[in-house]
Every structure is written in C-alpha cells, then in structure tokens.
Amino acid sequence: MTTSSLYKLSPSARQAVITDVAPQERDRILHDTIARRAFQICENRRCGPGHQVEHWSRAESELLLPLNCGLLLSDVKIELTTDASPYDGNEIAICAQPRRLMIYGIERSTKLSGNAMSTALTVAEPRLIFRFVDLPIEIEPSQVSARLKYPVLEITLLKAKPASEIRTEKRKAA
C-alpha cells in the first residue's frame, strides 16, 4: 500500500504541522479541483456536450504543473528548495509519497486594475494550484520535514531504507 502524508504550513510557522492523509483524499481534492476548472472552461466557451475530454485536459494543464525546485541528494536524505510565492501563504499543503512529492495551495491571485496611478486591487476567485516532482529515489513519506522562510520553502525528505536493512534491524531486535 502506498502511504502518503500531508503537511500544512503557514508563513509564520518555522516547522510544518504534520497530518496524515489517505492517498484517496488527496486524489479526491485533485479530481474535484480539475472537475470544477473543466466546468468553468465549458461554461466560458458556452460548449455543449462532446468536449469533456478537451476541457478536462486543459484544466489539468492549467492546474497540475511540474515543481520548479532544487534538489540536493545525500546518503540519507534529499533536500529540496522551491519558491512558495505563487501560493497565497495562508496554507501550503505538501503531500509526500514514496516516489512523488506534490505541493498545493491557494494561488496568490491579485491583479492590478485601472491605470498606472491606480492602486486598487481586484482579487479573483481563489483556486488551488498543484505542483509535483517525481523523486529520483524512494523516500519515507512519514519522515518529511518542511520549513517556510518566505518566499523559500525548504523540504527535507529522508530516503527509505532498503528491505534488506529493515529485515536486519528486526532480527537484531529479537
């Protein structure tokens, strides 16, 4: 079974608050978000039936993007850094799986309106954005730590132990 963990951060937090989440819950959030965006695309284009796959693909391409990050591999861990500024900052969720890391949160969506002299801001409807990276090695999802030094998000991922090491540890304990 694939394990997954969800880590929630806020800009004032030095360490993440860690909450386990089932992969099904993460998948439900992703599915629901893509479905809402696909429906919005359909409504905006005033399309009838028959374009669902096209709208779903477009919604996925807008919302599920690769994570632009730096990775540093060592013998026991992966250290990852990425830019957290696209996110609103109230909450950033980090979902860790053995071979994939996903970050999602509400997109920072302020747009300047009016002429150059105007300082009025128009805030668009909030939407979730997802970023992911496929990891070069297997990690232990329950052993992830994260720190937000706004705008930089630092994530430490401990490498998973090979099955042979786990069996050896169990024998020693017996």
C-alpha positions as CSV (number, residue, x, y, z in Angstrom):
1,M,0.0,0.0,0.0
2,T,1.2,3.5,-0.8
3,T,1.5,5.8,2.2
4,S,1.1,9.5,1.9
5,S,1.4,12.4,4.3
6,L,0.1,15.9,4.2
7,Y,2.0,18.8,5.7
8,K,0.4,22.1,6.3
9,L,2.5,25.3,6.5
10,S,1.7,28.9,7.2
11,P,4.2,31.8,6.7
12,S,4.6,32.3,10.4
13,A,5.4,28.7,11.0
14,R,9.0,27.6,11.3
15,Q,8.1,23.9,11.2
16,A,5.2,22.2,9.5
17,V,2.2,20.8,11.3
18,I,2.0,17.2,10.1
19,T,-1.2,15.4,9.4
20,D,-1.5,12.0,7.7
21,V,-3.9,12.0,4.8
22,A,-5.0,9.0,2.7
23,P,-4.0,8.9,-0.9
24,Q,-7.7,8.7,-1.7
25,E,-8.3,12.1,0.0
26,R,-5.5,13.8,-2.0
27,D,-6.8,12.3,-5.2
28,R,-10.3,13.5,-4.4
29,I,-9.1,17.0,-3.8
30,L,-7.2,17.0,-7.1
31,H,-10.1,15.4,-9.0
32,D,-12.7,17.9,-7.7
33,T,-10.4,20.9,-8.4
34,I,-9.8,19.7,-12.0
35,A,-13.5,19.0,-12.5
36,R,-14.5,22.5,-11.3
37,R,-12.0,24.1,-13.6
38,A,-13.1,21.9,-16.6
39,F,-16.7,23.0,-15.9
40,Q,-15.7,26.7,-15.8
41,I,-13.9,26.3,-19.1
42,C,-17.0,24.7,-20.6
43,E,-19.2,27.5,-19.3
44,N,-16.9,30.2,-20.6
45,R,-16.8,28.7,-24.1
46,R,-20.6,28.0,-24.0
47,C,-20.0,24.5,-25.3
48,G,-22.5,21.7,-25.4
49,P,-21.7,18.0,-24.8
50,G,-18.9,16.3,-26.5
51,H,-15.9,18.4,-25.4
52,Q,-15.4,17.0,-21.9
53,V,-12.0,15.4,-22.6
54,E,-10.7,18.6,-24.2
55,H,-11.9,20.7,-21.2
56,W,-10.5,18.2,-18.7
57,S,-7.1,18.1,-20.4
58,R,-7.0,21.9,-20.5
59,A,-7.9,22.1,-16.8
60,E,-5.2,19.6,-15.9
61,S,-2.6,21.5,-17.9
62,E,-3.5,24.7,-16.0
63,L,-3.6,23.3,-12.5
64,L,-1.2,20.3,-12.4
65,L,2.3,21.6,-13.2
66,P,5.9,20.3,-12.5
67,L,7.5,21.8,-9.4
68,N,10.5,24.1,-10.2
69,C,12.9,23.2,-7.5
70,G,16.5,22.5,-6.5
71,L,17.4,19.0,-5.2
72,L,20.4,18.1,-3.1
73,L,21.0,14.3,-2.7
74,S,23.0,12.9,0.2
75,D,23.4,9.4,1.6
76,V,20.4,9.6,3.8
77,K,18.1,12.4,2.5
78,I,17.0,14.7,-0.2
79,E,16.9,18.4,0.4
80,L,14.5,20.3,-1.8
81,T,14.0,24.1,-2.1
82,T,11.3,25.8,-4.1
83,D,9.6,29.2,-4.5
84,A,6.5,29.5,-2.3
85,S,5.5,32.9,-3.6
86,P,2.8,31.6,-6.1
87,Y,0.8,30.5,-3.1
88,D,-1.4,32.7,-1.0
89,G,0.6,31.9,2.1
90,N,-2.3,31.1,4.4
91,E,-1.7,27.4,3.9
92,I,0.5,25.3,1.7
93,A,0.0,21.5,1.7
94,I,2.8,19.1,1.0
95,C,1.8,15.6,0.0
96,A,4.6,13.0,0.2
97,Q,4.6,9.6,-1.5
98,P,7.5,7.2,-1.8
99,R,8.4,8.4,-5.3
100,R,6.5,11.7,-5.7
101,L,6.1,15.0,-3.9
102,M,3.1,17.3,-4.5
103,I,2.6,20.8,-3.2
104,Y,-0.7,22.5,-3.4
105,G,-2.4,25.6,-2.0
106,I,-4.5,28.6,-2.9
107,E,-2.9,30.6,-5.7
108,R,-1.9,34.2,-5.0
109,S,-4.3,35.9,-7.4
110,T,-4.2,39.7,-7.1
111,K,-4.3,41.7,-10.3
112,L,-3.7,45.4,-10.6
113,S,-6.7,47.1,-12.2
114,G,-7.1,50.6,-13.6
115,N,-4.3,52.9,-14.9
116,A,-0.8,53.1,-13.6
117,M,-1.8,55.7,-11.0
118,S,-4.5,53.4,-9.5
119,T,-3.6,51.3,-6.5
120,A,-6.9,49.4,-6.4
121,L,-6.6,45.6,-6.4
122,T,-9.1,43.2,-7.8
123,V,-8.9,39.8,-6.2
124,A,-10.0,36.9,-8.4
125,E,-11.8,33.8,-7.1
126,P,-9.3,31.7,-5.2
127,R,-8.2,28.5,-6.9
128,L,-6.0,25.6,-5.9
129,I,-2.7,25.1,-7.8
130,F,-0.8,21.9,-7.7
131,R,2.9,21.3,-8.3
132,F,4.6,18.0,-8.3
133,V,8.1,16.4,-8.7
134,D,8.9,12.8,-9.3
135,L,11.7,11.8,-7.0
136,P,14.9,10.1,-8.2
137,I,14.8,7.7,-5.2
138,E,12.3,6.3,-2.8
139,I,11.6,8.3,0.4
140,E,9.9,7.6,3.6
141,P,6.6,9.7,3.5
142,S,6.2,9.8,7.2
143,Q,9.7,11.3,7.7
144,V,9.3,14.6,5.8
145,S,10.0,17.9,7.4
146,A,9.4,21.4,5.9
147,R,10.2,25.0,6.8
148,L,8.9,28.1,5.2
149,K,11.3,31.0,5.0
150,Y,9.0,33.1,2.9
151,P,9.3,33.0,-0.1
152,V,11.5,29.9,0.0
153,L,10.1,26.5,1.0
154,E,12.7,24.0,2.3
155,I,11.7,20.4,2.4
156,T,13.8,17.5,3.8
157,L,12.9,14.0,2.6
158,L,14.6,11.0,4.3
159,K,15.5,8.2,2.0
160,A,13.6,4.9,2.5
161,K,15.6,2.1,3.9
162,P,16.2,-0.9,1.6
163,A,14.2,-4.0,2.5
164,S,17.4,-5.9,3.5
165,E,18.2,-3.2,6.1
166,I,14.7,-3.5,7.6
167,R,14.9,-7.3,7.9
168,T,18.4,-7.0,9.6
169,E,17.0,-4.5,12.2
170,K,14.1,-6.8,13.0
171,R,16.5,-9.7,13.6
172,K,18.7,-7.6,15.9
173,A,15.7,-6.6,18.0
174,A,14.5,-10.1,18.5
